[in-house]
């Protein structure tokens, strides 16, 4: 077994990533696979594993299939999407998904093996050690290749140094030998210059290949070296030549040179003062080695380090806060002006609209102007260009140079185009924001006054940054949503407690009154009217309590997807008249006149009890908020659809609240003034959507409200179908 076949003890220890949501399973694998030859890294979820893989490359991944949130297959799919991690072998371990279909799915997602529990620990450990050995052999091959290249480089440098030394020390007496030596160096220029004027006297044939200037141009153009040295390096080059001119020994320096094709190359030049063949005139004898590729490699290493440092800083910065606004502000400060002059973050809302949630520039005035421009001219949803396209395709877009043609595609009209041209945008790129496997927004980077032109390398940095930004934004928004949900829950529990207590108090009083009458044994002296009044009051409170409980039960059914319709055919007018008869006392008590406009013989096929619930809720609200003014119920039928309008002339609803009031636990007015759980209109909406209908409101403050129900003559849902689960989700 040679050095490559036999893993060396000096090779690094590789990681084995174990992904399982159960601590006991991780512990069992830790015990079974423990070995000094590798490190066991444990992750309790797919998300945790993906975060670890952002900066690490384990030799093997052992992953449970059945996990909450991201399961093993979804996690594997995301791993295989990345260029950096797609080659990492994955072994699925499961005790549940043993069906052939799951096995095929596992191999489809890139698994190299699929193991059932309980497993043989010796076999599993052997498989792990095989992959570790494979990784170590690959590492050994890479190390050997690097050593081979380093040896070749050193030998090449040694040979170059020997040639330089010989060319500087050897006094050639014959021009032919001198020219033969010069022509034998492919990557360097041998030349000499007048020690007083510094103008070239001689140059080797390779000069034209490397610089594009021929021999005559080198020796006849006045101040040739000064004319073609990169301006920023000229002072240093002249100082070095003057130092050599003084005869202070060998002088060496690196500098840039502008070729005949206007390309900048890097040269390492060594020179010394020497006499000509006759020993009478001093000249500078020079060797300039082309080190452009070496410099490019150094720049690539530096750029890679800068990129790693930038992304590490981004990860640290974005992890500091769970406040969405603070996270966005930190992201803006991170990117501008280091990476771009403008940063715009767009997010798709629940209605599918694209909103710019961050617009930043180092100049706040320019940021404000860009923000107002985006508000005036938002992203076109149907555009086949820019953010809309990136949202649809989840692929980044690069615009190395923003031309007038590109601006014309962005612009909504001529005025918009004129403003865009005034911004003087030079280059741009757009990358998607992806969290939990879904594209929810984009990051737009633009250069302007900096004059920077983005490249594919910049897009890669932007994509890496977007992964971190998406996770940070998503986490911050999820945190804010959870906090809002907790606040809504607490408020609902407080209101529910109050609302349930409200009917219980008079119910308790009435019950106690009846008990006192019974214990006094003087029932013959009690008027029947008093009994009837107490029982009526008790019945009303029981009905109110029952309605509150029914509302909460409906919310439970909606959330669990068990909200079932039972359609039947009935006369709508009969239903409405039956309901209004039951509200006669409430209408009388409120002082509201009821006006009905309902056609005869309108047969509908709906769930009678649920539509009755809708009308009772809307009519009850109209009486409650109608301020004692008339309430009107109108019904119209046209082209297979029915509209039911319930209108009051009371306090009305502000424009800003007219969409919100149909949400769960939402109320248009404070609980201090009007009782209720804030569930009624939400339940109404779910009932109507289950029938294939909808509801909207038309209202002005102090001008009353009109709730308009629109339904098909026949409910879209059958008895076996459930409603509300999708909405609840």
SEZADREN-843689 format. One record per atom (N, C-alpha, C): x, y negated, z negated. Coordinates in steps of 0.2 Angstrom, whole numbers, plus 5000, padded with zeros to 4 digits. Layout:
BEGIN
XYZ
...
END
This chain:
BEGIN
500450065000
500050005000
500449945000
500449905005
500849845005
500549785001
500849725001
500649674997
499949644998
499749645004
499049625006
498549675003
498749735004
498249795003
498149794995
498749784991
498749794984
498649724981
498049714977
497949644974
498449634969
498749574970
499249544965
499049524959
499349534954
499149514947
499149434947
499549404952
499549324952
498949294955
498549344958
497949314962
497449284956
497049234958
496549204954
496049254952
495749244946
495149284944
494549254948
494149304951
493549274954
492949284950
492449244951
491849244948
491349294951
490949324946
490349364949
489749324946
489249294950
488749264947
488149314946
487849314940
487249354938
486649304937
486149314941
485549274941
484949314939
484649304933
484149334930
483749294925
483149284925
482749244920
482649274913
482849334912
482849374906
483549374903
483549354897
484149354893
484449424892
483949464890
484149534889
484449564895
484249554901
484449584907
485249554908
485249494907
485949464908
486449494903
486249504897
486649534892
486849604894
486349644896
486449714898
486949714904
486949664909
487449664914
488049644912
488049594907
488749574904
489149634901
488749674897
489049724894
489249784899
488849794904
488949844909
489549824913
489649764915
490149744920
490749704917
490749704911
491349664908
491949694910
492449644912
493049674915
493549614915
494249624913
494749574913
494849554920
494649584925
494849574932
494449514935
493849494932
493449444935
493049414929
492749354931
492349314926
491549324928
491149344923
490449344924
490149274922
489849254927
489449184926
488749204926
488349174921
487649194921
487249134922
486649144926
486149094928
485449124926
485049084923
484349104921
483849084926
484049054931
483549034936
483849024943
483449024948
483749004955
483948934955
483648894952
483848824952
484548814949
484648854943
485348844940
485848874944
485648934948
486148964952
486348924958
485848884961
486048844966
486448784964
486348754958
486748704955
487448724954
487548784952
488248814951
488548824958
488248844963
488548854969
488748794973
488448734970
488648674974
489448664973
489748684968
490448674967
490848734966
490548794966
490948854965
490748904971
491248954972
491149004977
491249074974
490749104971
490949174968
491049224973
491349284971
491549334975
490849374976
490349374972
489749414973
489249384969
488649394971
488049374967
487549434966
487449444959
486949494957
486349454955
485749474959
485149424958
484549474957
484149454952
483549484951
483049454956
482549494958
482049474963
481549434960
481249464955
480649434952
480849374947
480749314949
480949264944
480449204945
480249164940
479849114940
480149054945
479649004947
479948954951
480248984957
480848974958
481249004964
481349084963
481049124967
481249194966
481849214969
482049274969
482749294971
482749284979
482249304983
482249294990
482249224992
481949184989
481949104990
482649084989
482949104983
483549074981
484049104986
484049164988
484549194993
484449155000
483849135002
483749105008
484049035008
484048995002
484348935002
485148945002
485348994999
486049004999
486349025006
485949055010
486149075016
486149015021
485748965019
485648905024
486348865023
486748875018
487348825017
487948865021
488248825025
488848845028
489348875023
489448835017
489948855012
489848925009
489148935008
488948995003
488649055007
488549045014
488149095017
488549165018
489249165017
489549225017
489649265011
489449235005
489449264999
488949324999
489249384997
488849444997
488349444991
487649464992
487149464987
486949534986
486849554980
486549624978
485949604974
485349624977
484749614973
484649674968
484449654962
484249704957
483549694954
483149754954
482449744953
482149804949
481649794945
481349854942
480649854944
480449804948
479749794950
479649804958
479949774962
479849764969
480249824972
480049884971
480349944974
480049964981
479549934983
479249954989
479649934995
479649985000
480049975006
480049905009
479449875009
479349805012
479749755008
479849765002
480249714998
481049734999
481149795000
481849815002
482049785009
481649785014
481749755020
481849685020
481349655015
481449585014
482049555011
482349605007
482949585003
483549585008
483549635013
484049635018
483949585023
483349565024
483249505029
483549445026
483449435020
483749375016
484549375015
484849425018
485549425018
485849475013
485449515009
485749555004
486249615007
486749625003
487149685005
486949745002
486549744997
486349804993
485649784990
485249834988
484649824984
484549884979
484649864973
484749914968
484149914963
483849974961
483349984957
483549994950
483149964945
483249984938
482850044936
483050084932
483750084928
484250104933
484850074933
485450084937
485950124933
486350154937
486950184934
487550134934
487750114928
488150064926
488850074930
489050144930
489750154933
489650144940
489150164944
489050144951
489050074952
488650034948
488549964949
489249934948
489649954943
490249924941
490749934947
490749994950
491150014955
491049974961
490349954963
490249914968
490449844967
490349814961
490649754960
491349744961
491749804958
492449794959
492749804966
492349834970
492449844977
492449774980
491949734979
491849664981
492449614979
492549634972
493149594969
493749604973
493849674974
494549694977
494549664984
493949664988
493949634994
494049554994
493849524989
493949454989
494649434987
494949484983
495649474981
496149484987
495949534991
496349544998
496249495002
495649465003
495549405007
496049345005
496049334998
496449284995
497149294996
497349364996
498049374997
498249365005
497749385009
497949365016
497949295017
497549255014
497549175015
498249155012
498449185006
499049155003
499649175008
499649235011
500149255015
500249215021
499649195024
499549155030
499849085028
499649055022
499948995020
500748995020
500949045017
501649055016
502049055022
501749095027
502049105034
502049035037
501548995037
501448935040
501948885036
502048885030
502548845026
503248865028
503348925029
504048945031
504148925038
503648925043
503748905049
503848825049
503548795045
503548715045
504248695042
504448735037
505148715034
505748735039
505648785043
506148805048
506148755053
505548735055
505448685060
505748615058
505648595052
505948535049
506648535048
506848605046
507648615046
507948605053
507648635058
507948625064
507948555067
507348515065
507348445067
507848405064
507948425057
508448385053
509148395056
509248465058
509948475061
510048445067
509548435071
509548405078
509648325076
509348295071
509448225070
510148215067
510348265063
511048255060
511548255066
511448305070
511948315076
511948255081
511348235082
511248175087
511548115084
511548105077
511748045074
512548045073
512848105071
513548115070
513948125076
513648155081
514048185086
514148125091
514848115093
514948065098
515048095104
514548085109
514548115115
515048085120
515448115123
515848085128
515648095135
515248135136
514948145142
514248135142
513948095147
513248075147
512848125149
513048175153
512648235154
512448275148
512948285144
512848325138
512348285133
512448225133
512048175129
511248185131
511148175138
510548185141
510248245140
510648305141
510348365139
510048375132
510448355128
510248355121
509548315120
509548255122
508948215122
508348245125
508448275131
507848305134
507648375131
508048395126
507848455123
507348445117
507248385115
506848375109
506148355112
505648395111
504948385114
504548335109
504648335103
504148295099
504548225096
505048205099
505448155096
505748115102
505848045100
506148005105
506847985103
507347995107
508047975106
508147915109
508347855106
508447795109
509047755106
509247705109
509747655106
509547585107
509847545103
509647475104
510247425103
510247375106
510747325105
510747295098
511347305094
511347285087
511247215086
511347165091
511247095090
510447075091
510247095097
509547075100
509047125098
509247185096
508747245094
508347265100
508547245106
508147265112
508447335114
508047385116
508247455118
508747455124
509247495123
509747505129
509647565132
509447615129
509347685132
508747715128
508347755132
507847795129
507747865133
507647915129
507547985132
506947995136
506948045140
506348055144
505748075141
505748095134
505148115131
504748045128
505147995129
504747925127
504147915131
504147925137
503547915142
503047965140
503148025138
502648075136
502348055130
502748035125
502448015118
502147945118
502447895121
502147825121
501847805127
501947835133
501647815139
502047755142
502547735139
503047685142
503647715145
503847705152
504347735155
505047705153
505547725155
506247705153
506347635155
506147615161
506247545163
505847495158
505247515156
504847465152
505147465145
505447515143
505747515136
506347465136
506747465142
507447435142
507347365145
506847345149
506847285152
506347235148
505847255145
505347215142
505647175136
505647115135
505947075130
505547095123
505947105118
505647115111
505147175112
505347225115
504847285116
504647315110
505147325105
504947355099
504447315095
504547245095
504147205091
503447195094
503447205101
502747195105
502347255103
502647315102
502147375102
502147405095
502447375090
502447405084
501747375081
501447415077
500747395074
500847335070
500447285071
500547215068
500647225060
500247265057
500347265049
501047295047
501347335052
502047365050
502647325053
502447275056
503047245060
503547215055
503347175050
503847145045
504347205042
504047255040
504347315037
504847345042
504647355049
505047385054
505647335055
505547275056
506147225057
506647225052
506347225045
506747225039
507247285039
506947345041
507347405041
507847405047
507747375053
508147365058
508747325056
508547265053
509147215051
509547255045
509247295041
509647335036
510147375040
509947415045
510347455049
510947415052
510747355055
511147305058
511747285054
511647285047
512147265043
512647325041
512547385044
512947445043
512947465036
512347475033
512347495026
512147565026
512247605031
512147675031
511547695035
511347755035
510747785038
510147745035
509647725039
509047695037
508447735040
507947755036
507347795038
506747755036
506247765040
505547725038
505047755043
504447755040
503847775044
503447715046
503147715052
502847655055
502347675061
501847635062
501447645068
501647615074
501447645080
501647615086
501047615091
500947565095
500347565099
500647585106
500347635109
500547665115
500247625121
500447645127
500247615133
499547625134
499247675131
498447695132
498147665126
498447615122
498147575117
497947625111
498347675110
498147725105
498747715100
498547725093
499047715088
499347785086
499947785086
500347845084
500747825078
500947885074
501447875068
502047905070
502647865069
503347885070
503747885064
504147935063
504647925058
505347915061
505547855060
506147835063
506747835059
507347865061
507947855058
508447825062
508947775059
509347745063
510047725059
510547715063
511247705060
511547655065
512047615062
512447575067
513047615069
513247615076
513747655078
514047615084
514647635086
515047595092
514847635098
514947605104
514847635110
515447675112
515447705118
515947755120
516647725119
516747665121
517347635121
517547605114
517047605109
517147585103
517247505102
516947475107
516947395107
516347365105
515747395107
515147355105
514647405100
514447375095
514047405091
513347415093
513047475092
512347485094
511947525089
511247515089
510847555084
510647625088
510847675085
510647745088
510047765083
509547785087
508947795083
508547865086
508247895081
507847955082
507147945079
506647935084
505947925081
505547995082
505348025077
504948085077
504148065077
503848105081
503048095081
502748135075
502548095070
502248125064
501448115064
501148105070
500448085070
500048135067
500148195069
499748255066
499848265059
500448255056
500548255049
500148205045
500148145048
499848095045
499048105045
498848135051
498148145051
497948195046
498348245045
498248295040
498248265033
498748225032
498748185025
498048145024
497848115029
497248075029
496648115027
496648175031
496048225030
496048245022
496648265020
496748285013
496448225008
496748165009
496448115005
495748095006
495448105012
494748095013
494348145009
494648205010
494248265006
494248254999
494848224996
494848214989
494348154987
494348104991
493948044990
493248064990
493048114995
492348134996
492148174989
492648224987
492548254981
492448214975
492848164974
492748114969
492148074969
491948054975
491348024976
490748064974
490748124976
490148164975
490148184967
490748194964
490748204957
490448154953
490648084955
490348024952
489648024953
489448044959
488648044960
488348084956
488548144955
488248194951
488248174944
488748144941
488748114934
488248054934
488348014938
487847954938
487147974938
486948014943
486248034944
485948074938
486448104934
486148144929
486048104922
486248044922
486248004916
485547984914
485047984919
484347954917
483848004920
483248004916
482648034919
482147984921
482347924921
481847874923
481947864930
481447864934
481447864942
481747794944
481547744941
481747674943
482447664942
482747694936
483447684934
483847734939
483547794940
483947834945
484047804952
483547774954
483547744961
484047684961
484047644955
484547584955
485247614955
485347664951
486047694950
486247724957
485847754961
485947774967
486147724972
485747664972
485947604976
486647584974
486747574968
487447544966
488047594968
487847654968
488347704970
488547704978
488047694982
488147694989
488347624992
488047574990
488147504993
488647474988
489247444991
489447444998
489947495000
490047544995
490547594996
490447635003
489847655004
489647705010
489347665015
488847615013
488447585018
488347515016
488047465020
487847405019
487147405016
486747445019
486047445017
485947525016
485547535010
485247595009
484547595008
484147635011
483447635011
483247705009
482847715004
482547785002
481747775004
481547825008
480847825010
480547895006
479947885004
479647945001
478947955004
478748015005
478048025008
477548035002
477047995002
476548004996
476048054997
475548064992
475148124993
474648114999
474548055002
474148045008
474548055014
475248065014
475648075020
475948015022
475747955019
476047895021
476847895019
477247855022
477947845021
478047775018
478247775011
478347715008
479147715006
479447655007
480147635005
480147624997
480447674994
480447664986
481047634984
481547624989
482147584987
482447554993
482647484993
482947454998
483447414994
484147424996
484647384992
485147364997
485547314995
486047284999
486447244993
487147234994
487547204989
487247124988
486947104994
486647034993
485947044992
485747024986
485047034984
484546994989
484746934992
484346904996
484146945003
484746975005
484647025011
484247085009
484347105003
483847165001
483147145001
483047084998
482347064998
482047055005
482447025009
482247015016
482047085019
482547135019
482347195022
481747235019
481647225012
481047255009
480447225012
480447155012
479847125015
479747145022
480247155026
480147175033
479847245033
480047295029
479847355029
479047365027
478947315022
478247315020
477747285026
478047245030
477747215036
477647265042
478247305042
478247345048
478447415045
478047455042
478147515039
478347575045
478647625042
478847685047
478247705050
478247715057
477647745061
477647825060
477147845057
477047915056
477147965062
476847935068
476847985074
477547965078
478047935075
478647915079
479047985080
479347985086
479748045087
480548025086
480547975082
481247945081
481347925073
481947925071
482047895064
481747935059
481547905053
481347935047
480747985048
480347965053
479748015054
479948075057
480448075061
480748135064
481048175059
481548145055
481848185050
481448215045
480848185043
480348215039
480048275042
479948275048
479648335052
480148385053
480748375055
481248425057
481748445051
481748405046
482248415040
482948415043
483048385049
483748375052
484048305052
484648295050
484948225050
484948195057
484948135057
485048095063
485648045062
486048045067
486647995067
486647955073
486747885072
486747835077
487447795076
487947825080
488647795079
488647725081
488247705086
488147635087
487447615089
487147565085
486447545086
486447495092
486147525097
486147475103
485447445103
485347395108
484647365109
484147415111
484347465114
483847525116
483647555110
484047575105
483847605099
483347555095
483547495095
483147445091
482447435095
482347445101
481747445105
481347505103
481647555101
481247615099
480947605092
481347575088
481147565081
480547505081
480647455085
480247395084
479447415085
479047375082
478347385082
478147335088
478447275089
478247225094
478847185095
478747125099
479347085101
479547045095
479147025090
479346985084
479847035080
479547095079
479947145075
480647155078
480647165085
481347175088
481747115088
481547055088
481946995087
482246995080
481847015075
482147015068
482647065067
482547125070
483047185070
483647165073
483647125078
484247105082
484647055077
484347015074
484646965069
484946995063
484747055062
485147095056
485847115058
485947125065
486647145067
486847205064
486347255065
486547325062
487047355067
487547385065
488047415069
488047495070
487847525064
487847605065
487347625059
487047685060
486547715055
486547785055
486347815050
486247885049
485647895044
485247945045
484647965041
484748035039
484648055033
484648125030
484048135026
483848205026
483248215023
483348225015
482848215011
482848225004
482448285003
482748345001
482448405000
482448434993
481948444990
481848474983
481348524983
481548584980
481148634979
480848664986
481348664991
481248684997
480748645002
480648584999
480148545003
480548475005
480448445011
480648385012
480148325010
480348285005
479848235002
480048165004
480648155007
480848085009
481448085013
481748025014
482348025018
482847965015
483447975016
483947915014
484147885021
484147825022
484347785028
484947745026
485547755029
486147715028
486247675035
486347605034
486547565039
487147525038
487547515043
488147465042
487947405046
488147345043
488047285047
488747245047
488747195041
489347155041
490047195040
490047255038
490647285037
490947315044
490447315049
490747345055
490847415055
490647455050
490847525050
490447565055
490747615058
490347655063
490347725060
489747755058
489747815055
489947875060
490147925057
490347985060
490048045057
490148105060
489848165058
490148185051
490748165049
491048175042
490648135038
490448075040
489948025035
489348065034
489048095039
488348125039
488448185034
489048225034
489148275029
489148255022
489448195021
489448165014
488748145012
488448115017
487748085016
487248145014
487348205017
486948265016
487148295009
487748295007
487948315001
487648274995
487648204997
487448154992
486648164991
486348174997
485548184997
485348244993
485748294993
485548354989
485548334982
486048294979
486048274972
485548224971
485448174976
484948124975
484248154975
484148204979
483448234979
483248264973
483748304970
483648334964
483548284958
483948234958
483848184953
483148144953
483048124959
482348094960
481748134958
481848204961
481248244959
481248264952
481748274949
481748284941
481448224938
481648164940
481448104937
480648094938
480448104944
479748104945
479348154942
479648214941
479248264938
479248254930
479748224928
479748204921
479248154919
479248094924
478748044923
477948074924
477948124928
477248154929
477048194923
477548224920
477348264914
477248224908
477548164908
477448114902
476748084903
476548074910
475848044911
475348094910
475448164912
475048214910
474948224903
475448214899
475348224892
474948164889
475048104892
474748044889
473948054891
473848074897
473148094899
472848144895
473148194893
472948254889
472748224882
473248184879
473148164873
472548114872
472448074878
471848024878
471248064879
471248124883
470648164884
470448194877
470948224874
470748254868
470448214863
470748144863
470448094858
469748084860
469648074866
468948054869
468548114868
468748174869
468348234869
468148244861
468548234857
468448234850
467848184848
467948124850
467448074848
466848094852
466848114858
466148124862
465848184859
466148234857
465848294854
465548274847
465948234843
465748214837
465048174837
465048134842
464448084843
463748114842
463648174846
462948204845
462948244839
463448264836
463448314830
463248274824
463448204824
463248164818
462548154817
462148134822
461448124821
461048194821
461348244824
461148314824
461148344816
461748324813
461748344806
461348304802
461248244803
460748204799
460048224800
459848244806
459148264807
459048334804
459548374804
459548444801
459448434793
459848394790
459848384783
459148354781
458848304785
458148284784
457648334784
457648384789
457248434789
457248484783
457948494781
458048534775
457748504769
457848434768
457548404762
456748414762
456448404768
455748414768
455548484766
455948534768
455748604767
455848614759
456348584756
456448594749
455948564744
455748504747
455248464742
454548504742
454448554746
453848594746
453148554746
453248494750
452648444751
452548434758
452648494762
452548484769
451848464771
451348474767
450648454769
450548384769
451048344765
450948274765
451348244771
451748284775
452148254780
451748254787
451848194790
451448184796
451748234802
451348264806
451648304811
452148254816
451948194817
452348144821
453048144819
453148144812
453848134810
454248204811
453848264811
454248324813
454448324820
453948294824
454048294832
454548244833
454648184830
455148144831
455848164830
455848204824
456548234822
456748284827
456248324829
456448384833
456648354840
456248304842
456448264849
457148244849
457348204843
458048184842
458548234842
458348294839
458848344838
458948374845
458348384849
458448414856
458848374860
458748304860
459148254864
459948264862
460048274856
460848274854
461048344856
460648394856
460848464858
460948464866
460548424869
460648424877
461248384878
461448334875
462048294876
462648334875
462648374869
463148414867
463248474873
462748494875
462748544880
463048524887
462848454888
463148434895
463948424894
464148394888
464848384887
465248454888
464948504885
465248574885
465248604892
464648584896
464648614903
465148574907
465248514906
465748474910
466448504908
466648524902
467248554901
467348624904
466848654904
466848724907
466948724914
466548664917
466648664924
467448644926
467748604922
468448584923
468848654923
468648694918
469048754917
468948804924
468348804926
468148844932
468548814938
468548744939
468848714945
469648734944
469948724939
470648734938
470848804939
470448854937
470548924938
470348954945
469948914949
469748934955
469148984955
468748974949
468149014948
467548974949
467548924953
466948884954
466548904960
466048944959
465648974964
465048944966
464948934972
464248914975
463748964976
463148954975
462548994976
462048964980
462148954987
461748914991
461048944992
460548904992
459848924993
459448864997
458948885000
458548835004
458048805000
458048735000
457548694996
457348634998
456848604996
456548534998
456948484994
457348434997
457748384994
457348334990
456748324993
456348274990
456048294983
455848364983
455548394977
456148394972
456748404973
457248404969
457348334965
457348284970
457548224967
456948194963
456348214965
455748194960
455748234954
455948294954
455948334948
456548304943
457048274946
457648244942
457348184939
457048144943
456848074941
456348074935
455948124936
455448134930
455748144924
456348184924
456648194918
457048134915
457148084919
457448024917
456947964916
456347984915
455847934914
455947894908
456147934902
456247894896
456847854896
457347874899
458047844899
457947774904
457547784909
457447724913
456947674909
456547694906
456047654902
456447624896
456947654893
457347634888
457847574890
458047594896
458547544899
458247484902
457547484904
457247434907
457347434914
457547484917
457747484924
457147514928
456947484934
456447504939
456847554943
456447614945
456747664950
456347654956
456747654962
456447644968
456747704972
456247734976
456447804979
456247794987
456747814991
456647804998
456847875001
456447925001
456647995003
456148025008
456348045014
455848075019
455548145017
454948155019
454648215018
454948275021
454848335018
455048395022
455748405024
456248375020
456948385022
457248445018
457248505022
457548565019
458248565020
458648585014
459348595014
459548655012
460148685013
460348745011
461048735007
460948715000
461448694996
461348744989
461848734985
461748764978
461348714974
460748734973
460248684970
460448654963
460748704959
460948684952
461548634953
462048644957
462548604958
462448534961
461948534966
461748464968
461348424963
460948464960
460548434954
461048404949
461648434948
462148414943
462448344946
462548344953
462848284956
462348224955
461648234957
461248184957
461148154949
461048204945
460948184938
461548144935
462148164937
462748124935
462748054938
462648044945
462647984948
462047934945
461447964944
460847934942
461047904935
461247954931
461447934924
461947874923
462447874928
462947824928
462547754930
462147764935
461747704938
461347674932
461047714928
460647684922
461047654917
461647694916
462147674910
462447604912
462647594918
463047534920
462547484924
461947504925
461547454929
461247394925
461347384919
461247324915
460447314916
460047364916
459347354915
459047334922
459347334927
459147314934
458947374938
458547364943
458247414947
458847464950
458647524950
459047584953
458647614959
459047614965
458747644971
459047704973
458647754975
458947814978
458647824985
459147824990
458947834997
459247895000
458847925004
459047985008
458947975015
459547985019
459447985027
459748045030
459448075035
459748135039
459848115046
460448135048
460648125055
461148165058
461048205064
461448245067
461748295062
461348335059
461548385055
461848375048
461848305046
462148285040
461648245036
461748245029
461248205025
461648165021
461348095020
461748045016
461248035010
461548035004
461148014998
461447954995
461147904994
461347844991
461047824985
461447814980
461147794973
461447724971
461047674971
461247604970
461047574964
461447534961
461247494955
461447424956
461247384952
461447314952
461747284946
462147334943
462447314937
463147284937
463647314933
464247274932
464747284938
464647334942
465047344948
465747374946
466147384951
466847424950
467347384954
467947364951
468447324954
468747364960
468947334965
469247364971
469847414969
470247394964
470847434963
470647494959
470047504956
469847564953
469447604957
469247584963
468747624967
468947694969
469647704970
469847774972
470047814966
470247774961
470547804954
469947844951
469347814951
468747844946
468547914948
468747934954
468548004956
469048054954
469648034950
470148074947
469948104941
470248164939
470148194932
470348144927
469848144922
469948104916
469948024917
469748004923
469847934925
469147904923
469247834921
468647794919
468747724922
468147694924
468247624927
468247574921
467947594916
467847544910
468147584904
468247544899
468547564892
468047614889
468247664885
467847704881
467547664875
467847604874
467547564868
466847534870
466747534877
466047504879
465547554881
465847604884
465347664887
465647724885
465247774883
465547834881
465647884887
465947934886
466047984892
466748014892
466848074895
467448104895
467848084901
467548054906
467948034912
468048094917
467548144916
467548204920
466948204926
466448164925
465848174929
465948164936
466348114938
466448094945
466948144948
467448174944
467848224947
467448284948
467048304944
466648364945
466248354951
465948294952
465448284957
465848294964
466448264964
466948264970
467048344972
467248384967
467348454968
466748494971
466148474968
465548504970
465448494978
465548424979
465348404986
465848434991
466548434989
467048464994
466948534995
466648574990
466548644990
465948654995
465448604996
464948605001
465148585008
465748555008
465948525015
465748455015
465648425009
465448355009
465948305006
465748245005
466248195002
465848144998
466148094995
465848044991
466247984992
465947924992
466347864992
465847804988
466247754987
465847704983
465947634986
465447594986
465447524989
465247484983
465647434981
465547394975
465947334975
465647284971
465947214969
465747204962
466247174959
466147164952
465547114951
465147134946
464447104944
463947104950
464047144955
463647144961
463347214961
463447264957
463247324957
463647374961
463447434961
463847484965
463347534969
463547554974
463247604978
463647664979
463447724977
463847784978
463447824984
463847844989
463547874995
463847944995
463347994995
463548064996
463448085003
463948115006
463848145013
463948215013
463448255016
463448325016
463148355022
463348415024
463048445030
462448475027
461948495032
461348525030
461448585027
461948625029
462048685026
462748685023
462848715017
463448715013
463948755017
464548735018
465048775022
465348835018
465248845012
465448895008
464948955007
465149015007
464749075005
464749084998
464349134995
464349144988
464949174986
465249214990
465849244988
466549204988
466449134990
467049094990
467049044984
467649034982
467748984976
467948914979
467748864975
467948794976
468348764971
468748714973
469048674967
469748694966
469948764967
470548784965
471148744969
471048724975
471548694979
471548624976
470948594975
471048524972
471348514965
471148564961
471448564954
472148574955
472448614959
473148624960
473548564962
END
